[in-house]
Amino acid sequence: MVDEPQGFKSSVPPATLVTSSDLALVRFHGRNAETWEKKGITPAERFRYLYSKDELAEWLPRIREATKEAREVHLMFNNCYANYGTTNAREIAALLADLEAGQD
């Protein structure tokens, strides 16, 4: 599963597709449409995108669905500019913890 800019020939839709009962993977590339297919730039420039908490929260139902189908679900942040990936990883971890705490 992947989150990336939509509307390009290279875009992959953000569908929940689990292909292994052992491991599901979600890659967060960011949504920087301006640089997505730009030539001659570094990966840091291409994936320079800091997700908002609302954008991350959009993925919570998909991640939850994936946990029903796979033993492990890994989230990878490829928005590799400065500390964007680690910031968003901490934010989505907190969102998931809040979601889990609200469960009975």
HELIX and SHEET records of a PDB file:
HELIX    1   1 PRO A   43  ARG A   46  1                                   4    
HELIX    2   2 LYS A   53  ALA A   57  1                                   5    
HELIX    3   3 LEU A   60  GLU A   69  1                                  10    
HELIX    4   4 TYR A   84  ALA A  101  1                                  18    
SHEET    1   A 3 VAL A   2  ASP A   3  0                                        
SHEET    2   A 3 LEU A  23  PHE A  28  1                                        
SHEET    3   A 3 GLU A  72  PHE A  77  1                                        
END                                                                             
